[in-house]
Amino acid sequence: MIKLRMSGVVGYDITADDVSKFLNENDDQDLTIFLNSPGGYVVDGLEIYNLLRASGRNITTVLTGMAASMGSILFLAGDTRIAMSGTLFMIHKPSGIAWGDADDFRKEAELLDKMQGSLQEIYEDRAQIENLEELINEEKWFNVEEMTNNGIVNSDEPVSFDVVIETDDNDEGLTSLESEDAMAKIDDLKAEKERLEAEKAELEEKVEEARLETELATMKADIDKLRAEADPKPETVKEVDEEAETVDEDGEITAEAEPDYETEDVVEPQEEEVTEIEEETAVIDTKKTVAMKSNNKIPAFMQAESKY
């Protein structure tokens, strides 16, 4: 007799490929399967169940933990079915995910109803569960006593656990475990693997956080640079020379600062005798009253001729 341990999610940890390879490599007619599964994919579970049933082997399934959902179907593949202490069995409606319009959702609902009908046929064929459809709709959990009362379990013979064949996470296919000590070692390795995976996830999260911080800092620097280019500071106003020239209202160029200059010398007109005319009016010779310019510089506004 050869023994096989199947533990994990159906379609992921427990696959049809591994089971098929195991059956091809081992021709023992007596096969004991130690099962612990929370369920998994419906189609994958149906394939594994049918491979076991079609193998022509004398199959004994031993429940070591739980047989829930599709795991319950795999447990029923055994001709002899044994539930160890404290184990559980669960049946419920299949579930799925749909995406699309209303027609797509209706098609998915029809498919789930057909899947439930297929699974219900297996329960009816391999067990004697009362009010089966009602219990499936309610999601029913069975303990060891309830499994026995409903024909799910049909034997209470003792089982040994010395040599087991199981799927190895590190290698494809199946490997042989020599004893329970070897199984304990594998459990330790699995625990170490989980610890390392958790540490890896934590480090990846820190690396991602650092990357995002760097990216944000670079982005802020780019934004500051763009703002500086889009809104330049006004040019510095050049200081105006205190002596810069300006233009007055008459168009003459003058200096803002009052220049130093000397007052021109004015020549006093000489007094001359007033000549009498017929109307006895005094006449002044204006030519002789014009101020004489000196060599001193005189501002332009004082040089201009007065106009009335």
Buried (B, 14 or more C-beta within 10 A) or exposed (E): EBBBBBBBBBBEBBBBEBBBBBBEEEEEEEBBBBBBBBBBBBEBBBBBBEBBBEBEBBBBBBBBBBBBBBBBBBBBBBBBBBBBEEBBBBBBBBEEEEEEEEEEEEEBEEBBEEBBEEBBEBBEEBBEBEEBBEBBEEEBBBEBEBBBBBBBBBBEEEBEBEBBBBBBEEEEEBEEBEEEEBBEEBEEEEEEEEEEEEEEEEEEEEEEEEEEEEEEEEEEEEEEEEEEEEEEEEEEEEEEEEEEEEEEEEEEEBEEEEEEEEEBEEEEBEEEEEEEEEEEEEEEEEEEEEEEEEEEEEEEEEEEEEEE
